[in-house]
C-alpha cells in the first residue's frame, strides 16, 4: 500500500454523485495570484472531507487510478457501470494516442525527410506523407500516392487511400481511412496490444526496418474517443476539454462552451476546476483573450495573468506561483480537517503544482514565447512525480522531444509507458530509427539530443 492510501482502503463505498461543497474562503490564508475564493473552490480543498470523497472512495476504479494503473481503472469503470468515469478513462486514452501519433509523425518526418538514406524502403514515402499531413509540415501529396507498385501490399493500399483523402478534404477532420472500423472491443477493453510494426525491406542492403504508421495510432485515438462519447453522452463537453490541448495540428478546434463539468472529470486530474480546463481549451483554440478573461475563476489563468504583467510571461514567477498554489491548497485542505494535515494532502496538491506549470506553458507557447514555454515544460515534468505523473503529459512530452530530436529522453519516456499504452510500440519504430540514425551520424563525444 502506498503512503496516504489508507484513506482509500478504509473509506465507505460510493454513495452518490453529489458535488462537494466549497469551504468558506476565509480559511485560505496563503497569498497567491489567484483569489482565496478560487482556491477554496478547487476539487482538492472541497474534497478534503471524507464525506465529500465518498462517491470516489472504496472503489477499485479510483484506487487503480491513484496508483497509476490506468488499464485496470478503465476496466473497473466498465465493471462498475460508471458511465462518466469510463468516459473520462477513454477520453484520456484518446488524448494519449493523439500524442503517440505525433511521436511517430515527428520522428518519421525527420528520419525519412532530412535524414533519409538511399537504403530506406520505398514505402517510407507513405510514412513521410502521413507525417506531413499530421504535422502540417510540407505538402503530403509530394509523398503520398507513390507506392502503387510497392512490394508491401498493405502499405500500397494505405498510400492510395490516404492520398485520395488528403486530396479530397485536407483541411477538415473527417473519419480517417486507416482502420477505425477494424478496431473492435467492449467498452472496458484496451486495444493496441496486438499492433506490431510492419517490417520493410531495405533497398540494396540485407535486412529490414520497422515501419510504424502514425495513422494506426490516430485510429486508436479515434476509437477511444468514440467509446468516451458513447459511455456518457452527457459528458460530451468534458471529452472535448480533455482532448483540446492534445489534438493534432490538422484537426478542427473545439470551442469551450462553459458547460458544467462534474467532479468525475476533475478528481485526481491536472486541473483544479472546470475553469482551468476551459482556460487550456481556449488556448488550444487560439482564443487568448477568452483564456485570459477566466482569471477571476481559474487559478491557472490567474497565475498566467499575474506573471505576464510586464508584457512577457516570467517563468520564475510562474514556478513560484505554482508552488504557492500548492501551499494554499494544502492549507485549505488542512483547515477542512480541523487544522491538521493528512497524508493525502500533499499528493493531491501536487496535481495542481504540476498542472499550473503545464497550463501556463501552453499559454506562453501560444504567445510565441517558446523559450519560456520550454522552461515551464521541463519544470512541470520535474514535478510530475508519484501520483501526479500523468501519462497524457508524459507522452505529450515525448512527442515534443521527438520533434526536437531529443530521442534519448523520448525513447525512455515511451518505454516507460508501454505497459499503460501498448500501442506505443508503433510510435517506437520510427523513433528508434531516428535515434539510431542520429547516433551513427554524431561525431564522437557529441550528444545525440
Secondary structure, 3 states (H helix, E strand, C coil): CCCCCHHHHCCCCCCCCCCCCCCCHHHCCCCCCCCHHHHHCCHHHHCCCHHHHCCCCCCHHHHHHHCCCHHHHHHHHHHCCCHHHHHHHHHHHHHHHHHHHHHHHHHHHHHHHHCCCCCCCCCHHHHHHHHHHHHCCCCHHHCCCCCCCCCCHHHHHHHHHHHHHHHHHCCCCCCCCCCHHHCCCCCCCCCCCCCCCEEEECCCCCCEEEECCHHHHHHHHHHHHHHHHHHCHHHHHHHHHHHHCCCCCCCCCCCCCCCCCCHHHCCCCCCCCHHHHHHHHHHHCCCHHHHHHHHHCCHHHHHHHHCCCCCCCCHHHHHHHHHHHHHHHHHHHHHHCCCCCCHHHHHHHHHHHHHHHHHHHHHHHHCCCHHHHHHHHHHHHHHCCHHHCCHHHHHHHHHHHHHCCCHHHHHHHHHHHCCCCCCHHHHHHHHHHHHHHHHHHCCCCCCCC
